[in-house]
Amino acid sequence: MATEYGQGYGHGLGLPEHGLPEHGDERRHRLPAGLRAPFEARSWREFGYVLLSLPISIVLFVYAITMVSLGAGLLVTFLGVPVLAAALAGCRAFGALERARARALLDLEVADPEPLRMRRHGFMAWIGAVLKSGTSWRTLLYAVLHFPWAVFSFVVALNVWACGWALLTYPLWFWVFPVWAGQDGLQLYGDETHSIYLDNPFEIAVTALVGLLFTLATPWIVRALTTVDRVLVHGLLGPTRLATRVVELESDRGVVVDTAAADLRRIERDLHDGAQARLVALAMELGLAKEKLTEDPQAAARMVDEAHGEVKTALQELRDLARGIHPAVLTDRGLDAALSAVASRCTVPVEVEVDLEERPVPAIEGIAYFTVSELLQNISKHSRATWAAVDVWRVENRLMLQVVDNGVGGADVSGGSGLAGLAERLDAVDGILVVDSPVGGPTRITAELPWRTV
């Protein structure tokens, strides 16, 4: 399992081929964030989200309260149960709409919650699944809680936005007051004795400046309002933490099963193509030697000598295969000795330092061994390094591995490479693989595994 060094580095970071930002990006970010925020598409999408929230929340709130009240009132009869189930099913449909709206306007990626789990088919089974689903009740809670918040955020956002742009553009339309309203300008204060109008150049300029401040602050106010929407959508309309963890465990289990099946196929292929083929050839040579034993003893002795060489080769292949499954030195002496043995077979000098006061469980120890073994194979095949180092230590309840080399760099965990497969294996046991490999080197790969003791 190996990955090509020196490929895909710039692509993996989303940079151009030469590794520098494009000129369009440079021009786009010359203005500070506070000045360009009112004109960014993100600000307008968030403002549109707030404006749409009010009518949608009104419909959702009215539907939820009406249907749930009707269903609760009819619970004395059989009709109340299906009406209540229909209310919850409608809320689930609105929840899907809200997730899509948040995905489109807020760039909030929320996974779909767990589907209905029906043990049987039929209308009654569907009603039971809807009523038992926690997702249904969470969407109902969202419908109730989101309505007052939508009213508040709509009023605040619309008034701040309208006030900001109206005051900012006041120098362009203040003439409306003397021409059509019969007053000098926008009235700031007035009573029975006197009035204050914004009509001279200084007051008009100050008004525009205040409008500018409001305009610059509006995107951040709207962003703060939509942060609450993000929390509501993510917390009430997305999958629960338990459901997410179940999905992760199911995915990890699939990775483990696939990895185990691939290892079994590799062992079977190595046995069939290596040791088994040599043993078959050995049996044939010994059979021929037996036939020639009386007729030509010298030829028979020569054939037996060749068979003896084949036996040695087959035994070496079996030892290598057994070492690839689980080396005896790892079981007997632990990671320090096992990694030193692996480092001695690497094509570049490798410094090994293992700082562990006790040994982890065999499963974690084996994963750590094979992780370092894979990384050292990558160094031998692709890095063109002249030096490498392996460090192993423990930090609280985590086992840390770090492999460093001074090769050409450019290692990339994306694109289905060997590092990607290694990352999947580590992820199956709640591990992490971090690759730091700029083009030109050096390469620093850190693996983190959970620490478990016997």
Secondary structure, DSSP 8 states (H G I E B T S, - for coil): ----TTSSHHHHTT--TTSS--HHHHHHTSS-HHHHGGGSHHHHHHHHHHHHHHHHHHHHHHHHHHHHHHHHHGGGSTTHHHHHHHHHHHHHHHHHHHHHHHHHHS------------SS-SHHHHHHHHHH-HHHHHHHHHHHHHHHHHHHHHHHHHHHHHHHHHHHTHHHHTTHIIIIISSSSEEEEE-SS-EEEE-SHHHHHHHHHHHHHHHHHHHHHHHHHHHHHHHHIIIIIS--HHHHHHHHHHHHHHHHHHHHHHHHHHHHHHIIIIIHHHHHHHHHHHHHHHHHHHH-HHHHHHHHHHHHHHHHHHHHHHHHHHHHH--HHHHHH-HHHHHHHHHHTSSS-EEEEEE-SS---HHHHHHHHHHHHHHHHHIIIII--S-EEEEEEEETTEEEEEEEE-S-----S-SS-HHHHHHHHHHTTT-EEEEE--TT--EEEEEEEE----
